[in-house]
Amino acid sequence: MKELFWDLSYRHTFTTVLRARASLRMAWGNETMTLIDTNGGPSRVLAIQRRGDFGGGLSNFLVGPELAFFIGAELFLGGSGK
């Protein structure tokens, strides 16, 4: 299995108890999967490409990676948030 994984995150602290975070994750890769028939039929081998071609958006522009974008917040209760 060959894989390239890339993760970029940005975190901004507003106060000692509140932080915002944005992340972008991309992955490229491939692997081979073997499917075995439990009823005695022939096995099948699949070549799987890790790509996220979801139409004509950012995935096609970036040569089809598996792409995820995340926005979140971290809230610290009962502590300083350090």
C-alpha positions in Angstrom: 0.0 0.0 0.0 1.3 3.4 -0.9 -0.2 6.5 0.7 0.6 10.2 1.0 -1.3 12.1 3.8 -1.2 15.8 4.4 -2.7 17.7 7.3 -2.8 21.5 7.7 -4.4 23.1 10.8 -4.8 26.6 12.1 -5.8 27.4 15.6 -6.7 30.9 17.0 -7.1 31.6 20.7 -9.8 34.2 21.4 -9.7 33.9 25.3 -8.1 31.5 27.8 -11.2 29.3 27.5 -12.1 29.5 23.8 -10.1 28.5 20.7 -11.2 28.1 17.1 -9.7 25.6 14.7 -9.7 25.0 10.9 -8.1 22.0 9.3 -7.6 20.8 5.7 -6.6 17.1 5.2 -5.8 15.5 1.9 -4.7 11.9 1.1 -3.6 10.1 -2.1 -2.9 6.4 -2.3 -3.8 3.0 -3.5 -4.1 -0.5 -2.2 -5.1 -4.0 -3.3 -8.1 -5.7 -1.6 -9.0 -9.4 -2.0 -12.6 -10.4 -1.7 -13.2 -14.0 -0.7 -16.6 -15.7 -1.4 -17.6 -17.6 1.7 -19.8 -19.9 -0.4 -16.8 -21.3 -2.3 -16.9 -19.1 -5.4 -13.9 -17.4 -7.0 -12.0 -14.7 -5.1 -11.8 -11.2 -6.6 -8.9 -8.8 -6.4 -9.7 -5.1 -6.5 -7.2 -2.3 -7.1 -8.5 0.6 -5.0 -7.5 4.2 -5.6 -7.9 6.6 -2.6 -9.2 9.6 -4.4 -12.1 12.0 -3.8 -13.5 12.8 -7.3 -16.8 14.5 -6.2 -17.6 16.3 -9.4 -15.8 19.4 -10.7 -14.8 21.0 -7.4 -11.5 21.4 -5.5 -10.8 17.6 -5.8 -10.5 17.7 -9.6 -8.3 20.9 -9.4 -5.9 19.1 -7.0 -5.6 16.0 -9.2 -8.3 14.1 -7.2 -7.2 13.7 -3.6 -9.4 12.5 -0.8 -10.2 15.9 0.8 -11.7 16.9 4.1 -12.2 20.4 5.5 -13.0 20.9 9.2 -14.0 24.0 11.3 -14.4 23.6 15.0 -14.2 25.3 18.4 -12.5 24.2 21.7 -14.1 25.3 24.9 -12.3 24.8 28.2 -14.5 24.5 31.3 -13.2 24.6 34.8 -9.6 25.3 33.9 -7.2 27.8 32.3 -7.2 26.3 28.8 -3.4 26.2 28.7 
